Amino acid sequence: MTIRDITHYLNTSVPTSLADPSDEGKIGLSVGDESLPLENILLALDVTKEVIEEAIQKKANLIITHHPFIYQPITKLLSTDPKTALIYTLLHHRIQCYSMHTNLDVVKGGVGDTLAHLLELENIEGIEAPSSFLRSGTIPITPLVDVIEHVKKRLALDGIRYVGQMNQRIQKIGIIGGSGGTVEAIEEAMAKGCDLLITSEIKLHIAQYAESRSFALIEVNHGVERFALIPLATDLERKFDLKNRIYVSNINTDPLQCN
């Protein structure tokens, strides 16, 4: 089995055609040689020095990430630069890197669906298209204070930020993995009848916009997208008989912490 067998399957099951135009040229295989025989696979949210060290330890010559490894143009390859130093290390150890970003967000069974199921939403609605990253679903009518505790527990978070009143009644919830803190996302969630939107990276003016409309927000750590790697690993293990050859990294690549 070659690495191309894996990347071809991912190109088919999580097609780049679903990705947002901003991802053009940034997803898929970014480092390496698809013709090489596959050894082991490591799935991670990002490529970092620690993730590469883990791949070496697990004898994984393919790292599959959610966030694109090379997102901004690189004009120089200098070993003194932290980013390009990672490329040197990948090439030296013959480790390939393949990324899926917004296409994994919107595809059926991807980030949006994983988080919706993890939060135990019912009657889940969503659109398999890059025009909408929103998933929505219902819960029994619950005060916001209890929804906050449920989100913290289910997503293994030490703390979160929120907009709304603690006694605000919540029944329908929208969720967008990653950076969904926009006016457009709030309006789409409201149009679908949501009382609350859960997402990450919410700016002040967006929080004020939601508050002015009595709409609740919960801001979660961007790293919660990592939960989508678990069903992806299970799918690949079954498809290619990779028992004991595929791993999901436990390394937290999000440096933001709550105290």
C-alpha positions in Angstrom: 0.0 0.0 0.0 1.3 3.4 -0.9 0.5 6.8 0.5 -1.3 7.6 -2.7 -3.9 5.0 -1.8 -4.7 7.0 1.3 -4.6 10.4 -0.3 -6.7 9.2 -3.2 -9.4 7.9 -0.8 -9.4 11.2 1.1 -9.6 13.2 -2.1 -12.7 11.2 -2.9 -14.4 11.0 0.5 -13.6 14.5 1.5 -13.3 16.3 -1.8 -11.5 19.6 -2.2 -14.5 20.8 -4.2 -16.4 21.3 -0.8 -13.7 23.6 0.5 -14.0 27.3 0.8 -12.2 29.2 -2.1 -9.8 30.6 0.5 -8.3 27.1 0.8 -7.4 26.8 -2.8 -3.9 25.5 -3.2 -3.5 25.0 0.6 -5.1 21.6 1.2 -4.2 18.1 0.0 -0.6 16.9 0.0 1.7 19.8 1.0 5.0 17.9 1.7 6.2 14.6 0.5 6.0 11.8 -2.1 2.8 9.9 -2.6 4.5 7.0 -4.3 6.3 5.9 -1.1 5.0 2.8 0.8 2.8 3.6 3.7 4.2 2.8 7.1 1.9 4.3 9.9 -0.4 7.3 10.0 -0.7 10.1 12.6 -3.7 12.4 12.7 -3.3 15.8 14.3 -4.9 19.2 14.3 -1.7 20.9 13.2 1.9 20.1 12.3 4.2 21.3 15.1 7.6 20.2 16.3 6.0 18.0 18.9 3.6 16.4 16.4 6.5 15.5 14.1 8.4 14.0 17.1 5.4 11.9 17.9 5.2 10.8 14.2 8.8 9.7 14.4 8.3 7.9 17.6 5.2 6.0 16.2 7.0 5.4 12.9 4.3 7.3 11.0 5.4 8.5 7.6 2.1 10.2 6.9 0.7 13.0 9.0 -2.9 14.0 8.3 -4.0 17.4 9.7 -7.1 19.5 9.8 -5.4 22.8 9.5 -3.2 23.4 6.4 0.5 23.1 7.2 1.5 25.8 4.6 -1.2 28.5 4.7 0.8 31.6 4.0 3.3 31.8 1.1 6.8 30.9 2.0 9.4 33.0 0.3 12.6 31.6 1.9 13.6 28.2 3.2 15.8 29.0 6.1 16.6 26.5 8.9 16.5 29.4 11.4 12.8 30.0 10.6 10.5 27.9 12.9 8.1 27.1 10.1 10.7 26.1 7.4 12.7 24.2 10.0 9.6 21.9 10.3 9.8 21.3 6.5 13.5 20.4 6.8 12.6 17.9 9.5 9.7 16.4 7.5 11.9 15.9 4.5 14.8 14.6 6.5 12.6 11.9 8.0 10.6 11.3 4.8 7.3 12.2 6.5 4.5 13.3 4.2 1.9 15.9 5.2 -1.7 15.9 4.0 -4.3 18.5 5.1 -8.1 18.9 4.9 -9.6 22.1 6.1 -13.0 23.6 5.3 -13.8 20.5 3.2 -13.6 18.5 6.4 -15.7 21.1 8.2 -18.7 20.8 5.9 -18.6 17.2 4.7 -21.1 14.7 6.1 -19.5 13.1 9.2 -16.9 15.9 9.4 -16.2 18.6 12.0 -19.7 20.1 12.1 -21.5 16.7 12.4 -19.0 15.4 15.0 -19.4 18.4 17.3 -23.2 18.3 16.9 -23.4 14.7 17.9 -20.8 15.2 20.7 -23.1 17.9 22.2 -26.0 15.4 22.0 -28.1 17.7 19.7 -31.2 16.1 18.3 -32.9 16.8 14.9 -29.6 17.8 13.4 -29.8 20.0 10.3 -26.9 21.0 8.0 -25.9 21.8 4.5 -23.1 19.8 2.7 -21.8 22.9 0.9 -19.0 25.4 1.4 -21.6 28.1 1.6 -22.6 27.0 5.1 -20.6 25.6 7.9 -23.6 25.6 10.3 -25.0 22.6 11.9 -28.0 23.0 14.2 -30.1 20.8 16.5 -32.4 20.9 19.4 -32.2 20.1 23.1 -34.8 20.1 25.8 -35.5 23.7 26.9 -32.5 24.5 29.2 -31.2 27.7 30.9 -28.0 29.0 29.3 -26.1 28.4 32.6 -26.7 24.6 32.3 -25.9 24.6 28.5 -22.5 26.2 29.3 -21.7 23.5 31.8 -22.8 20.8 29.3 -20.5 22.3 26.6 -17.6 22.5 28.9 -18.0 18.9 30.0 -18.6 17.4 26.5 -15.8 19.3 24.9 -13.4 18.9 27.8 -12.9 22.6 28.3 -11.7 24.4 31.4 -13.6 27.5 30.6 -15.5 29.4 27.9 -16.7 32.9 27.2 -20.3 33.6 26.5 -22.9 36.2 25.6 -26.4 36.1 27.1 -28.3 35.9 30.4 -27.7 32.9 32.6 -31.4 32.2 32.9 -31.9 32.6 29.1 -33.9 29.6 27.7 -32.1 27.6 25.0 -33.8 25.0 22.9 -32.2 25.2 19.4 -28.4 25.4 19.1 -26.2 26.2 16.1 -22.6 25.2 16.0 -19.7 26.1 13.7 -16.3 24.5 14.2 -13.4 26.9 13.9 -13.8 30.6 13.3 -17.5 31.2 13.0 -17.8 34.4 14.9 -19.3 36.6 12.1 -22.5 38.6 11.6 -23.4 36.3 8.7 -23.1 33.2 10.9 -25.3 34.8 13.6 -27.9 35.8 11.1 -28.0 32.3 9.5 -28.4 30.7 12.9 -31.2 33.1 13.8 -32.9 32.4 10.5 -32.9 28.7 11.4 -34.5 29.4 14.7 -31.5 29.0 16.9 -31.3 30.6 20.3 -27.6 30.1 20.6 -24.5 29.8 18.4 -21.4 27.9 19.6 -18.2 28.7 17.8 -14.7 30.1 18.3 -12.8 33.4 17.8 -15.6 35.8 18.5 -14.5 39.5 18.4 -16.0 42.2 20.5 -18.2 43.8 17.9 -19.6 40.4 17.0 -20.5 39.8 20.7 -22.1 43.2 20.9 -24.1 42.5 17.7 -25.4 39.3 19.3 -26.2 41.0 22.6 -28.2 43.7 20.8 -30.4 41.0 19.3 -30.8 39.0 22.6 -29.0 36.1 20.9 -26.7 33.9 22.9 -23.1 33.0 22.0 -20.7 30.5 23.5 -17.0 30.8 22.4 -15.1 27.5 22.6 -11.5 26.8 22.1 -10.6 26.5 18.4 -9.0 23.2 19.1 -12.3 21.4 19.7 -12.1 20.5 16.0 -9.7 17.8 17.0 -12.6 15.5 17.9 -13.4 15.1 14.2 -10.1 13.2 13.8 -11.4 10.3 15.8 -14.1 9.1 13.4 -11.8 9.9 10.5 -9.2 7.5 12.0 -11.8 4.9 12.5 -12.9 5.1 8.9 -9.4 4.8 7.6 -8.6 1.9 9.9 -11.6 0.0 8.6 -11.1 0.9 5.0 -7.4 0.0 4.8 -7.1 -2.6 7.6 -4.8 -0.3 9.6 -5.3 -1.7 13.1 -2.4 -0.6 15.3 -1.0 1.5 12.4 -3.1 4.7 12.7 -2.9 7.1 15.6 -4.7 10.3 16.8 -2.3 12.7 18.4 -3.0 13.7 22.0 -0.9 16.8 21.6 -2.8 20.0 22.2 -1.6 22.4 19.5 -3.7 25.3 20.7 -1.5 27.4 23.1 -4.4 29.4 24.5 -5.3 28.3 28.0 -7.9 29.2 30.7 -6.8 29.8 34.3 
